[in-house]
Every structure is written in C-alpha cells, then in structure tokens.
Amino acid sequence: MRSMVRNGIPLLLATALALPLAIASAAAADVVTRDDLALTCGKAPPGHPVKGRRDYTLMSTNEKDRRDLRYHDYFHIEPARKQLATGNLSWGVMNNLHFVLHKVPNDHPALQLLVQWAKAGGRDPAYASPACYLAWASEFAPNDPMVWGYGGVYFYNKGDKAMAGQWWRKALALNPNNAD
C-alpha cells in the first residue's frame, strides 16, 4: 500500500492539526456527522456486479484480489495520475477514479488522487463531488483511518477547517500511532 508520506500529506496534516481554529472547532464534536453529505450525495454507487464492493485494506489476502489491485493500478490509477501530472483535469481522471472507487470505495491510491484532483481544480458534473466519494468510503470502511485522513485533507483544501478537524480527529482516534 502506498503511504501518504511520499506525497507530502503529513506536512499538511501536521500544519492543519496545529491550527487552533481547526482544533477548537473540532473539539466540540467527537463524532463526525455526515448527515449533510448523506442528504446531498444519496446512495453510494453499486460495486462490481459479481464481487460487490470490496475493502482495500483486506484485498491483499488472496491472489485474485491482488490481481484486481494490479489491474486497477495499471489501467486506472496510473493513467489518472499521469493525466493529473500534466495538468489535464478532463473527464478521464474522474472516469478512472470512479471506476475504481465504485468497486473499492476505500482504495487509498484512488482517494489520494481524488483529493489531488479536487485541489487542482478538477470538476466533472457527470460524477458526484469528491466529498461524496469520501463520505461513501467512510460509510463503507468506517474503521479505515486513511479514508478519514484523506477526507481531512480534502476539507482542509476546500477551506472547511472545522470539518477537516473532525475527519482528522477520527483518523487519529482509529490509529493514534500513525504519523500520517
């Protein structure tokens, strides 16, 4: 699994956690509420027609899942990453991310690219907002601290420090020893 360390996210996380506003705003709420997102996002997309939705953190347990992860990486994650690196924010990036995230809602590399795409100004009305994909991932895998960490980065980038603080507090509660 890729780490957020390689991509500079821990620095952003540390900076945001040090902000008194984010801490003070989040201190009142220990539980992240996704009510607003649930109302605007609706039901999560269905998973694979046969395999359903699968948990990224458990996919290394068998060869078929590892193969699927390699395929996702090669045919969807890497093309999206290359497109994003060139500044091309067209539908292809979100199309590839949607393909992966509707099958594996908490796919860490896909969520990381989703956050980067949104920060770069990516928008595609054909797909739900990145906040929805993060909400669906947090509903699907509520005990995956990486999902909550990426959600914190997304909301911080959007200027919602209170929501970012809530997501980061949840990530830290799930894995207090993780420096990411």
C-alpha positions as a printed Julia matrix, in Angstrom:
180×3 Matrix{Float64}:
   0.0     0.0     0.0
   1.23    3.46   -0.79
   1.85    5.86    2.05
   0.78    9.46    2.27
   4.32   10.26    3.48
   5.72   10.1    -0.04
   3.34   12.77   -1.26
   3.79   15.44    1.39
   0.41   14.99    3.04
   1.81   14.55    6.59
   3.2    18.1     6.48
  -0.23   19.41    5.54
  -1.81   17.26    8.24
   0.62   18.48   10.89
   0.1    22.09    9.86
  -3.67   21.81    9.96
  -3.7    19.99   13.28
  -1.6    22.75   14.75
  -4.13   25.37   13.76
  -6.07   26.42   16.85
  -9.19   27.08   14.79
  -9.32   23.53   13.47
  -8.71   22.04   16.89
 -11.16   24.31   18.68
 -13.87   23.76   16.09
 -13.45   20.01   16.16
 -13.13   19.71   19.93
 -16.86   20.02   20.43
 -17.68   17.07   18.2
 -16.05   13.72   18.8
 -18.22   12.02   16.21
 -18.06   13.02   12.59
 -21.52   13.67   11.25
 -22.1    13.03    7.58
 -25.77   13.98    7.61
 -25.34   16.88    5.17
 -23.26   14.72    2.84
 -25.75   11.85    3.04
 -28.55   14.19    2.05
 -26.71   15.66   -0.91
 -24.85   12.55   -2.06
 -27.51    9.91   -1.88
 -26.76    6.23   -2.01
 -23.27    5.02   -2.92
 -22.75    3.57   -6.42
 -23.1    -0.2    -6.62
 -19.99   -2.29   -6.58
 -18.81   -4.87   -9.06
 -21.78   -6.85  -10.49
 -20.35  -10.14   -9.19
 -17.85   -9.26   -6.47
 -19.72   -6.33   -4.95
 -17.8    -3.62   -3.13
 -14.52   -4.7    -1.6
 -12.38   -3.35    1.23
  -8.96   -2.09    0.13
  -7.38   -2.98    3.47
  -8.37   -6.64    3.04
  -7.55   -7.08   -0.64
  -4.02   -8.34   -0.1
  -5.33  -11.56    1.44
  -5.82  -13.52   -1.77
  -4.29  -13.67   -5.23
  -7.45  -12.71   -7.16
  -7.82   -9.51   -5.15
  -4.12   -8.71   -5.55
  -4.52   -9.2    -9.3
  -7.51   -6.85   -9.34
  -5.48   -4.23   -7.46
  -2.69   -4.52  -10.05
  -5.25   -4.1   -12.84
  -6.79   -1.09  -11.13
  -3.33    0.41  -10.74
  -2.23   -0.24  -14.3
  -5.43    0.58  -16.19
  -6.98    3.29  -13.98
  -4.8     4.73  -11.22
  -1.65    5.26  -13.3
  -3.47    6.81  -16.29
  -5.32    9.16  -13.91
  -2.06   10.03  -12.14
  -0.31   10.76  -15.46
  -3.2    12.89  -16.67
  -3.26   14.84  -13.42
   0.54   15.35  -13.53
   0.22   17.02  -16.94
  -2.48   19.36  -15.64
  -5.18   17.68  -17.71
  -8.24   17.7   -15.44
 -10.62   16.33  -18.05
 -13.26   13.68  -17.56
 -10.69   10.9   -17.96
  -9.28   11.42  -14.48
 -12.64   11.19  -12.75
 -13.82    8.41  -15.04
 -10.87    6.26  -13.97
 -11.26    7.16  -10.29
 -14.98    6.42  -10.37
 -14.3     3.03  -11.97
 -12.05    2.09   -9.04
 -13.95    3.77   -6.2
 -17.33    2.27   -7.01
 -15.75   -1.18   -6.72
 -13.32   -0.45   -3.86
 -14.68    2.63   -2.07
 -11.7     2.96    0.26
  -8.96    2.4    -2.35
  -6.17    4.53   -0.87
  -4.35    5.49   -4.09
  -7.65    6.42   -5.78
  -8.75    8.53   -2.8
  -5.38   10.25   -2.75
  -5.69   11.13   -6.45
  -9.28   12.25   -5.92
  -8.13   14.76   -3.27
  -5.27   15.95   -5.51
  -7.62   16.29   -8.49
 -10.06   18.37   -6.46
  -7.25   20.58   -5.12
  -6.02   21.16   -8.68
  -9.48   22.39   -9.65
 -10.9    19.23  -11.17
 -14.66   19.28  -11.63
 -16.88   16.92  -13.55
 -20.67   17.31  -13.38
 -21.1    13.78  -14.7
 -19.87   12.41  -11.36
 -20.61   13.08   -7.7
 -18.41   15.52   -5.84
 -15.22   14.27   -4.2
 -16.9    14.88   -0.82
 -19.48   12.24   -1.76
 -16.86    9.65   -2.65
 -15.18   10.33    0.7
 -18.5    10.08    2.56
 -19.28    6.79    0.81
 -15.81    5.48    1.64
 -16.24    6.43    5.3
 -19.61    4.68    5.41
 -18.2     1.58    3.73
 -14.99    1.4     5.78
 -15.6     3.42    8.97
 -12.54    1.89   10.66
 -10.05    2.77    7.91
  -8.01    5.72    9.22
  -6.66    6.51    5.75
 -10.16    7.32    4.5
 -10.64    9.78    7.35
  -7.17   11.25    6.76
  -7.85   11.88    3.08
 -11.22   13.38    3.99
  -9.45   15.76    6.36
  -7.06   16.85    3.63
  -9.93   17.34    1.17
 -11.96   19.52    3.55
  -8.87   21.47    4.6
  -8.11   22.21    0.94
 -11.72   23.36    0.5
 -11.3    25.79    3.41
 -13.6    23.9     5.81
 -11.21   23.67    8.75
 -13.91   22.56   11.19
 -14.87   19.57    9.04
 -11.2    18.81    8.34
 -10.52   18.77   12.06
 -13.38   16.34   12.62
 -12.13   13.95    9.95
  -8.55   14.11   11.23
  -9.65   13.55   14.82
 -11.47   10.4    13.67
  -8.33    9.24   11.81
  -6.21    9.8    14.91
  -8.78    8.05   17.13
  -8.63    5.0    14.88
  -4.85    4.91   14.7
  -3.19    7.19   17.28
   0.29    5.81   16.49
   0.19    6.66   12.78
   2.31    9.69   11.96
   0.47   10.1     8.66
